[in-house]
Amino acid sequence: MDQFRSFDQLRVTELPVLRHGFWRPWYELTDGQFSYGKLTYTGALKRTCTLETNGGSWIVKRKSWVGRKLIIEQPEGVEIGTITPEIWSRKITIELNSGLTATFYNKKILSRTYTWVNDQLGDILNVEAKLWSRKQPFVVKIDPNMIKKVPELPLLALLGINLVLLKQAEAAAAS
C-alpha cells in the first residue's frame, strides 16, 4: 500500500487510467507522476477483481455463480458492501456498511460518461470511457471538494472503472 499516493494529496481534477499488459491487463489510476490505485483481475474468467489504494484493498466478486449482485469485501473476508444492478435499467446501486449509498449510471443514453450520484451529495465523480484508446481507456474526473466529504472516494473511482469494464464485456458478449 505504500506505493500509492493518498487521495488527500491530489492536486488535479482528472486522473487518467492506464492499461498495462495485453493478455492479463491491469489498470492504474495515475496523474502521470504518482499512482493513486490499481485494479487487477484474478480467477477463472476474470470473475474476481482486486482494488488497491493507499487507503486499503478490496475484493469485488459475484455473490453467486449466476447472480447479478456483486459483493465488496476486504482481504480478510469481511463484507463491506453490495452492488446491485437494477433490472431493465442502466443504474447500478452500491450500499456500503459505512452508510454510503450511491448510484452509478450514464445520465444520457449515448454518453460515454458514467457518474456516481448520491442523494445528499449530488455528483461524486465521473468515469469517462475514451474511444479507440487502448493504452488510456478511461479518465476519472473528481471534484476536489468531494475528497473530504466522501472518504470512500478511492473505492468509488476504481469501482467505477470496474463497472464500466463489466458493461463493456457484457455488450461485447451480446453482439
Sine and cosine of phi, psi and omega as CSV:
sin_phi,cos_phi,sin_psi,cos_psi,sin_omega,cos_omega
0.00,0.00,-0.27,0.96,-0.03,-1.00
-0.95,0.30,-0.28,0.96,-0.04,-1.00
-0.98,0.22,-0.23,0.97,-0.04,-1.00
-0.98,-0.21,0.57,-0.82,0.05,-1.00
-1.00,0.03,0.53,-0.85,-0.02,-1.00
-0.96,0.29,0.55,-0.84,0.04,-1.00
-0.92,0.39,-0.35,0.94,0.05,-1.00
-0.90,0.43,-0.41,0.91,-0.02,-1.00
-1.00,-0.08,0.17,0.99,-0.02,-1.00
-0.94,0.35,0.77,-0.64,-0.02,-1.00
-0.89,-0.46,-0.01,1.00,-0.01,-1.00
-0.88,-0.48,0.26,-0.97,0.00,-1.00
-0.98,-0.21,-0.23,0.97,0.01,-1.00
-0.84,-0.55,0.77,-0.64,0.05,-1.00
-0.88,-0.48,0.92,-0.40,0.08,-1.00
-0.95,0.31,0.46,-0.89,0.04,-1.00
-0.94,-0.33,0.84,-0.54,0.00,-1.00
-0.99,-0.17,0.67,-0.74,0.06,-1.00
-0.99,-0.16,0.78,-0.62,0.02,-1.00
-0.90,-0.44,0.67,-0.74,0.06,-1.00
1.00,0.05,0.31,-0.95,-0.01,-1.00
-0.90,-0.44,-0.80,0.60,-0.05,-1.00
-0.98,0.20,-0.63,0.77,0.05,-1.00
-0.81,-0.58,0.97,0.24,-0.11,-0.99
-0.94,0.34,0.51,-0.86,0.17,-0.98
-0.74,-0.68,0.42,-0.91,-0.15,-0.99
-0.87,-0.49,0.64,-0.77,-0.04,-1.00
-0.84,-0.54,0.77,-0.64,0.07,-1.00
-1.00,-0.03,0.90,-0.43,-0.14,-0.99
-0.60,-0.80,0.29,-0.96,0.13,-0.99
-0.95,-0.31,0.16,0.99,-0.03,-1.00
0.98,-0.22,-0.47,0.88,0.00,-1.00
-0.92,-0.40,-0.70,0.71,-0.05,-1.00
-0.89,-0.45,0.45,-0.89,0.06,-1.00
-0.98,-0.18,0.74,-0.67,-0.03,-1.00
-0.95,-0.31,-0.26,0.96,0.00,-1.00
-0.03,-1.00,0.22,-0.98,-0.06,-1.00
-0.61,-0.79,0.62,-0.79,0.02,-1.00
-0.81,-0.59,0.85,-0.52,0.02,-1.00
-0.77,-0.64,0.45,-0.90,0.06,-1.00
-0.94,-0.35,0.66,-0.75,0.04,-1.00
-0.70,-0.71,0.19,-0.98,0.06,-1.00
1.00,0.07,0.19,-0.98,0.02,-1.00
-0.93,0.37,0.69,-0.73,0.04,-1.00
0.87,0.49,0.39,0.92,0.04,-1.00
0.81,0.59,0.71,0.71,-0.06,-1.00
-1.00,0.04,-0.18,0.98,-0.01,-1.00
-0.85,-0.53,0.75,-0.67,-0.01,-1.00
-0.88,-0.47,0.72,-0.70,0.05,-1.00
-0.94,-0.35,0.81,-0.59,0.02,-1.00
-0.94,-0.35,0.80,-0.60,-0.02,-1.00
-0.80,-0.60,0.74,-0.67,0.11,-0.99
-0.63,-0.78,-0.03,-1.00,0.06,-1.00
-0.91,0.42,-0.50,0.87,-0.03,-1.00
-0.99,0.16,-0.13,0.99,0.00,-1.00
0.57,-0.82,-0.11,-0.99,0.07,-1.00
-0.74,-0.67,0.47,-0.88,-0.05,-1.00
-0.68,-0.73,0.44,-0.90,0.07,-1.00
-0.88,-0.48,0.78,-0.62,0.01,-1.00
-0.92,-0.40,0.83,-0.56,0.01,-1.00
-0.53,-0.85,0.28,-0.96,0.02,-1.00
-0.94,0.34,0.57,-0.82,0.00,-1.00
-0.94,0.35,-0.61,0.79,0.07,-1.00
-0.65,-0.76,0.17,-0.99,-0.09,-1.00
-0.90,0.44,-0.61,0.79,-0.05,-1.00
-0.94,-0.35,-0.02,1.00,-0.05,-1.00
-0.98,0.22,0.28,-0.96,0.03,-1.00
-1.00,-0.02,-0.43,0.90,-0.08,-1.00
-0.94,0.33,0.60,-0.80,0.10,-1.00
-0.91,-0.41,0.51,-0.86,0.09,-1.00
-0.88,-0.48,0.51,-0.86,0.07,-1.00
-0.92,-0.38,0.80,-0.60,0.02,-1.00
-0.67,-0.75,0.38,-0.93,0.08,-1.00
-0.99,0.16,0.29,-0.96,-0.04,-1.00
-0.86,0.52,-0.39,0.92,0.04,-1.00
-0.97,0.25,-0.17,0.99,0.01,-1.00
0.98,-0.18,0.07,1.00,0.01,-1.00
-0.99,0.15,0.85,-0.52,0.00,-1.00
-0.97,0.23,0.80,-0.60,-0.03,-1.00
-0.92,-0.39,-0.09,1.00,0.02,-1.00
0.03,-1.00,0.16,-0.99,0.03,-1.00
-0.77,-0.64,0.48,-0.88,0.05,-1.00
-0.86,-0.51,0.82,-0.57,-0.08,-1.00
-0.81,-0.59,0.93,-0.38,0.13,-0.99
-0.97,0.26,0.70,-0.72,0.02,-1.00
-0.98,0.21,0.51,-0.86,0.01,-1.00
-0.98,0.21,0.70,-0.71,0.01,-1.00
0.83,0.55,0.63,0.78,0.01,-1.00
-0.52,-0.86,0.32,-0.95,0.06,-1.00
-1.00,0.04,-0.10,1.00,-0.15,-0.99
-1.00,0.07,0.61,-0.79,0.09,-1.00
-0.80,-0.60,0.79,-0.61,-0.06,-1.00
-0.95,-0.32,0.69,-0.72,0.08,-1.00
-0.91,-0.41,0.69,-0.73,0.07,-1.00
-0.79,-0.62,0.91,-0.41,0.01,-1.00
-0.99,-0.16,0.45,-0.89,0.03,-1.00
-0.91,0.41,-0.34,0.94,0.03,-1.00
-0.96,0.28,-0.14,0.99,0.03,-1.00
0.96,-0.29,-0.17,0.99,-0.01,-1.00
-0.97,0.23,0.77,-0.63,0.12,-0.99
-0.81,-0.59,0.81,-0.59,-0.02,-1.00
-0.64,-0.77,0.36,-0.93,0.00,-1.00
-0.86,-0.51,0.70,-0.72,-0.03,-1.00
-0.92,-0.40,0.86,-0.51,0.03,-1.00
-0.26,-0.97,0.25,-0.97,0.13,-0.99
-1.00,-0.09,0.76,-0.65,-0.13,-0.99
-0.95,0.31,-0.49,0.87,0.03,-1.00
-0.92,-0.38,0.53,-0.85,-0.10,-0.99
-0.85,0.53,-0.78,0.63,-0.09,-1.00
-0.99,-0.15,0.38,0.93,-0.02,-1.00
-1.00,0.08,0.52,-0.86,0.09,-1.00
-0.99,-0.15,0.10,0.99,-0.03,-1.00
-0.97,-0.24,0.84,-0.55,0.04,-1.00
-0.96,-0.28,0.58,-0.81,-0.11,-0.99
-0.78,-0.63,0.68,-0.73,0.20,-0.98
-1.00,0.04,0.84,-0.54,-0.04,-1.00
-0.83,-0.56,0.71,-0.71,0.08,-1.00
-0.88,-0.48,0.56,-0.83,-0.04,-1.00
-0.89,0.46,-0.66,0.75,-0.04,-1.00
-0.99,0.10,-0.62,0.79,-0.12,-0.99
-1.00,-0.07,-0.31,0.95,-0.07,-1.00
0.99,0.13,-0.58,-0.81,0.00,-1.00
-0.95,0.30,0.82,-0.57,-0.02,-1.00
-1.00,-0.03,-0.81,0.59,0.05,-1.00
-0.37,-0.93,0.29,-0.96,0.00,-1.00
-0.87,-0.49,0.60,-0.80,0.13,-0.99
-0.87,-0.49,0.90,-0.44,-0.02,-1.00
-0.95,-0.30,0.83,-0.56,0.05,-1.00
-1.00,0.09,0.74,-0.67,0.02,-1.00
-1.00,-0.03,0.62,-0.79,0.04,-1.00
-0.99,0.10,0.67,-0.74,0.10,-0.99
0.84,0.55,0.52,0.85,0.02,-1.00
-0.86,-0.52,0.97,-0.25,-0.05,-1.00
-0.99,0.10,-0.59,0.81,-0.06,-1.00
-0.98,0.20,-0.59,0.80,0.00,-1.00
-0.78,-0.63,0.98,0.19,-0.15,-0.99
-0.98,0.21,-0.31,0.95,-0.07,-1.00
-0.65,-0.76,0.38,-0.93,0.18,-0.98
-0.74,-0.67,0.79,-0.61,0.04,-1.00
-0.98,-0.17,0.84,-0.55,-0.01,-1.00
-0.96,-0.29,0.85,-0.53,-0.11,-0.99
-0.86,-0.51,0.72,-0.69,0.14,-0.99
-0.98,0.19,0.84,-0.54,-0.05,-1.00
-0.86,0.52,-0.43,0.90,0.02,-1.00
-0.94,0.34,-0.42,0.91,-0.04,-1.00
-0.97,0.24,-0.31,0.95,-0.04,-1.00
-0.87,0.49,-0.65,0.76,0.00,-1.00
-0.99,0.12,-0.47,0.88,-0.03,-1.00
-0.98,0.21,-0.56,0.83,-0.09,-1.00
-0.87,-0.50,0.99,-0.17,0.00,-1.00
-0.93,0.37,-0.31,0.95,0.00,-1.00
-1.00,0.04,0.25,0.97,-0.07,-1.00
-0.85,0.53,-0.68,0.73,0.05,-1.00
-0.87,0.49,-0.64,0.77,0.05,-1.00
-0.89,0.46,-0.70,0.71,-0.02,-1.00
-0.91,0.41,-0.60,0.80,0.00,-1.00
-0.90,0.44,-0.76,0.65,-0.01,-1.00
-0.94,0.33,-0.57,0.82,0.03,-1.00
-0.92,0.39,-0.59,0.81,0.07,-1.00
-0.88,0.47,-0.65,0.76,0.05,-1.00
-0.89,0.45,-0.70,0.72,0.01,-1.00
-0.88,0.48,-0.69,0.73,-0.02,-1.00
-0.92,0.40,-0.60,0.80,0.06,-1.00
-0.92,0.40,-0.65,0.76,0.06,-1.00
-0.89,0.46,-0.63,0.78,0.06,-1.00
-0.91,0.42,-0.66,0.75,0.04,-1.00
-0.90,0.45,-0.64,0.77,0.03,-1.00
-0.91,0.41,-0.63,0.77,0.03,-1.00
-0.92,0.40,-0.63,0.78,0.02,-1.00
-0.92,0.39,-0.65,0.76,0.02,-1.00
-0.92,0.40,-0.63,0.78,0.03,-1.00
-0.93,0.38,-0.59,0.81,0.02,-1.00
-0.95,0.32,-0.50,0.87,-0.02,-1.00
-0.98,0.21,-0.38,0.92,-0.06,-1.00
-1.00,0.03,0.00,0.00,0.00,0.00
